[in-house]
Amino acid sequence: MLLGCGGTTSGGGGEGADGTAGAGGEGGSAGAPSLEFDCNVEAPDNCPSTPPNTIDATRPAQVTVPEGYTVETRYPLVVVLHAAASNGTAAALYLGATDRLEAREFVLLTPNALPDVDGNLAWNTGATSPAFDGSAPDDLGYLRRLLEEAQRAYRIDAARVYLMGSSGGANLALDLVCAQPEVVAAVISQAGALPAESACSDDATALLSIHGTNDVSVPFGGGILFPNGVEVLSAVNLVSGFAQRTGCGAAQNLAGIDLVADLPGAETRVQAYESCPAGTAHELWAVQQAPNRPDFTEGARDLWFDWLFARMRTAP
């Protein structure tokens, strides 16, 4: 049983990139009064024992808490950002967050992007700038606002805030930790990219990049993304940039791992940087011969949740 999931997502849509029905509209309990709460204090006197199931009055985002949620405990926050033409609920299933919420005991935030001119939910990011009716949304500002509101409305451990993004959602996660790494402990980027000209902070959030080498939507080797013409970093250079900003040592090739059932053997090559500061890590899991959205095994999802929850943001 999950608490805090009383809001629903309304509206219709076609099948999303996650292989499930896309969602249209914003849905949820509009106007959840999260800013009236203050859970981010030592004594949570104004922290609701029954928290709201959405935050942000303008663009409600779904929040789910574990069954045993209590204000006496500080929980990790996991934010899942969906791929284009998908939605937050589908992405949380694809990346394994929904099925691990009870066992891992975290607060799950699953926002939705706004529809582009074709009616597909799509994030406005540095690597991808979809066409919208009217002005393009400030999705980076929206994500920042959600992180702030979540820590007021729920009992969150600020040292264990995590982002998980798939494709376009991973691009948005990377935009945030490039500009403001101190607010997130670790990010898992599944098929994400940063523009080649990104000016990132000298600090760096722990990064696990999982990327198929046969990805034609976000090329593993980098280059120009269609149709907006932005040049993006290769998967190798994305991770090496994070490692350099953190002050890690050289990259090491580790034993291969099996993440995808329909590919033979231990198809994923692992490159990890050594001597990174405590609490962080930077790794590339290159899934050989895999497309943009591989059919990952449950074991693969367990591995990356193990990786994610091993990271904590240390005080400067």
C-alpha positions in Angstrom: 0.0 0.0 0.0 1.3 3.5 -0.9 0.3 6.6 0.9 0.2 10.0 -0.7 -1.0 8.9 -4.1 -4.6 10.1 -4.0 -4.1 12.5 -6.8 -4.6 11.3 -10.4 -3.3 12.3 -13.7 -6.1 13.3 -16.0 -6.3 13.6 -19.8 -5.4 11.2 -22.6 -2.5 10.6 -24.8 -0.8 8.1 -27.0 1.7 5.5 -26.0 4.8 7.2 -24.5 8.5 6.3 -25.0 8.3 4.2 -21.8 5.9 1.8 -23.6 2.9 2.9 -21.5 0.1 5.4 -22.1 1.2 9.0 -22.2 -0.7 11.5 -20.1 -2.2 14.8 -21.0 -3.1 17.6 -18.7 -1.7 18.3 -15.2 -4.1 16.5 -12.9 -3.5 15.9 -9.2 -4.7 18.0 -6.3 -4.2 21.6 -7.6 -3.0 24.1 -5.2 -1.5 21.8 -2.5 -0.4 24.2 0.3 3.1 23.0 0.5 4.6 26.4 1.2 2.5 26.6 4.4 4.5 23.7 5.8 8.0 23.7 7.2 9.4 20.2 7.4 13.0 21.3 6.8 13.7 22.2 10.4 15.1 20.2 13.4 11.7 20.2 15.2 9.0 19.5 12.6 6.1 21.2 14.5 4.5 22.4 11.3 5.3 19.2 9.2 2.1 17.3 8.3 1.9 13.7 9.4 -0.4 13.2 6.4 1.5 15.0 3.7 -0.1 16.4 0.4 -0.1 14.1 -2.6 1.0 17.0 -5.0 3.1 20.0 -4.7 3.2 23.3 -6.8 -0.1 25.1 -7.2 0.7 26.1 -10.8 2.0 22.8 -12.2 1.0 20.1 -9.7 3.6 17.3 -9.4 2.7 13.9 -8.0 4.4 12.8 -4.7 4.2 9.3 -3.2 5.5 8.4 0.3 6.1 4.9 1.8 3.3 3.3 3.9 5.2 3.8 7.1 6.0 7.5 6.5 6.5 9.5 9.7 7.7 13.0 10.5 10.1 11.5 13.0 12.3 10.1 10.1 14.2 12.0 7.4 13.8 10.2 4.0 15.7 10.3 0.8 14.0 12.2 -2.0 14.0 10.6 -5.5 12.9 12.8 -8.4 12.1 10.9 -11.6 12.1 12.9 -14.9 10.5 11.3 -17.9 11.5 11.0 -21.5 9.7 13.0 -24.2 6.3 11.6 -25.1 6.1 9.7 -21.8 5.1 10.9 -18.3 6.2 10.7 -14.7 4.3 7.7 -13.7 5.6 5.6 -16.7 9.1 6.8 -16.1 9.0 5.8 -12.4 8.0 2.3 -13.5 10.6 2.1 -16.3 13.5 3.2 -14.0 12.3 1.0 -11.2 11.4 3.6 -8.6 7.8 2.6 -8.1 8.6 -1.0 -7.3 11.4 -0.1 -4.8 9.7 2.7 -2.9 8.6 0.5 0.1 11.8 -1.5 0.4 14.1 1.5 0.0 11.8 3.9 1.9 12.1 7.2 0.1 9.8 10.0 -1.0 9.1 9.8 -4.8 8.4 12.9 -6.9 7.2 12.4 -10.4 6.5 15.7 -12.3 5.2 15.9 -15.8 6.5 18.2 -18.6 4.1 20.4 -20.6 2.8 19.4 -24.0 4.8 20.6 -27.1 3.1 21.7 -30.3 2.5 18.0 -31.2 0.8 17.3 -27.9 3.7 15.3 -26.4 5.0 16.0 -22.9 8.5 17.4 -23.4 11.1 19.2 -21.2 12.7 22.4 -22.3 16.4 21.7 -21.8 19.8 22.9 -22.9 20.2 19.9 -25.2 16.6 19.9 -26.5 14.3 22.8 -27.1 10.9 21.5 -28.3 8.4 23.8 -30.0 5.7 25.0 -27.7 2.5 27.1 -28.3 3.5 30.4 -26.8 6.7 30.9 -24.8 8.8 27.9 -23.8 8.5 26.9 -20.2 11.2 27.5 -17.6 11.5 23.8 -16.7 14.9 24.3 -14.9 13.2 26.9 -12.7 10.3 24.6 -12.2 12.5 21.7 -11.1 14.4 24.0 -8.7 11.0 25.1 -7.2 9.8 21.5 -6.8 13.0 20.6 -4.9 12.5 23.5 -2.5 8.8 22.8 -2.0 9.4 19.1 -1.4 11.7 19.8 1.5 9.1 22.0 3.1 6.2 19.7 2.7 7.9 16.4 3.4 10.5 15.2 5.9 13.5 15.0 3.6 17.2 14.3 4.3 18.9 17.2 2.3 22.0 15.1 2.0 20.1 12.4 0.1 18.3 14.1 -2.7 18.6 12.1 -6.0 17.6 12.7 -9.6 16.8 9.9 -12.1 16.1 10.9 -15.7 15.5 9.2 -18.9 16.6 10.8 -22.3 15.0 14.3 -22.3 14.4 14.0 -18.5 18.0 13.1 -18.0 18.9 16.2 -20.0 17.0 18.3 -17.5 18.6 16.6 -14.5 22.0 17.2 -16.0 21.1 20.9 -16.6 20.3 21.3 -12.9 23.4 19.6 -11.5 25.6 21.4 -14.0 24.3 24.8 -12.7 23.6 23.9 -9.0 25.3 20.7 -8.0 25.1 21.4 -4.2 21.4 20.6 -4.1 21.6 17.0 -5.3 23.7 14.1 -4.0 23.7 12.0 -7.1 22.1 11.7 -10.5 21.4 8.7 -12.8 21.3 9.8 -16.4 19.8 7.2 -18.7 20.6 8.4 -22.3 21.1 12.0 -21.2 23.4 14.7 -22.6 24.7 18.2 -22.0 25.4 20.8 -24.7 29.0 20.9 -25.7 29.2 24.5 -24.7 27.8 24.1 -21.2 29.5 26.2 -18.5 29.2 23.9 -15.5 30.0 24.7 -11.8 33.5 23.8 -10.7 31.8 21.4 -8.2 30.2 18.2 -9.5 27.4 15.9 -8.4 28.0 12.2 -8.4 27.0 10.9 -11.8 26.1 7.5 -13.2 25.5 7.7 -17.0 23.8 4.6 -18.5 23.9 4.9 -22.3 23.3 2.6 -25.2 26.0 2.7 -27.9 23.3 2.3 -30.7 21.3 5.3 -29.4 20.2 7.3 -32.5 18.1 9.8 -30.5 20.9 10.9 -28.2 24.0 9.6 -29.9 26.5 7.9 -27.6 29.4 9.6 -29.5 27.8 13.0 -29.2 27.3 15.4 -32.1 24.3 17.4 -33.4 20.8 16.5 -32.0 18.0 16.6 -34.5 15.9 18.7 -35.0 17.1 21.6 -32.9 20.7 21.5 -34.0 22.4 21.6 -30.5 25.8 19.9 -30.3 26.0 17.7 -27.3 28.9 16.0 -25.5 29.6 12.3 -26.0 28.8 9.9 -23.2 32.5 9.5 -22.5 33.2 13.3 -22.3 30.1 13.9 -20.3 31.3 11.7 -17.4 35.0 12.7 -17.8 33.9 16.4 -17.4 32.1 15.6 -14.1 35.1 13.7 -12.9 37.6 16.5 -13.7 35.4 19.1 -12.0 35.3 16.9 -8.9 39.0 16.2 -8.9 39.0 12.5 -9.5 41.9 10.4 -10.7 42.2 8.4 -13.9 39.4 6.3 -15.5 39.5 2.6 -14.9 37.8 -0.2 -16.9 35.9 -2.5 -14.6 34.3 -5.9 -15.2 31.3 -5.9 -17.5 27.8 -6.4 -16.2 24.5 -7.7 -17.7 21.8 -5.1 -17.7 19.7 -6.1 -20.7 18.1 -9.6 -21.0 17.9 -9.7 -24.8 21.6 -8.8 -25.4 24.2 -11.6 -25.0 26.5 -11.9 -22.0 27.8 -9.0 -19.8 27.0 -6.5 -22.6 27.7 -3.4 -20.5 31.2 -1.9 -20.2 31.8 -0.1 -17.0 34.3 2.9 -16.8 34.7 4.4 -13.3 37.0 7.2 -12.1 39.3 6.5 -9.2 40.2 8.6 -6.1 37.1 10.7 -6.2 36.2 12.7 -3.0 34.2 10.8 -0.4 30.5 10.6 -1.1 30.8 11.0 -4.8 31.6 8.8 -7.8 31.5 9.2 -11.6 30.8 6.2 -13.8 29.8 5.4 -17.4 27.9 2.2 -18.1 28.0 1.8 -21.9 25.4 -0.7 -23.0 26.8 -2.3 -26.1 24.5 -2.5 -29.2 21.6 -1.0 -27.1 19.1 1.7 -28.3 17.9 4.8 -26.6 15.5 2.9 -24.3 16.7 -0.7 -23.6 14.6 -3.3 -21.9 16.5 -3.4 -18.6 16.3 -6.3 -16.2 15.1 -5.9 -12.6 18.6 -6.8 -11.5 19.9 -3.8 -13.5 17.5 -1.5 -11.7 18.6 -3.0 -8.3 22.2 -2.2 -9.2 21.6 1.4 -10.0 19.5 2.0 -6.9 22.4 0.4 -4.9 24.7 2.9 -6.6 22.4 5.9 -6.0 21.8 5.3 -2.3 25.5 4.8 -1.6 26.0 8.5 -2.3 25.4 11.4 0.1 26.0 15.1 -0.3 28.7 16.2 2.2 28.8 19.7 3.6 31.3 22.0 1.9 
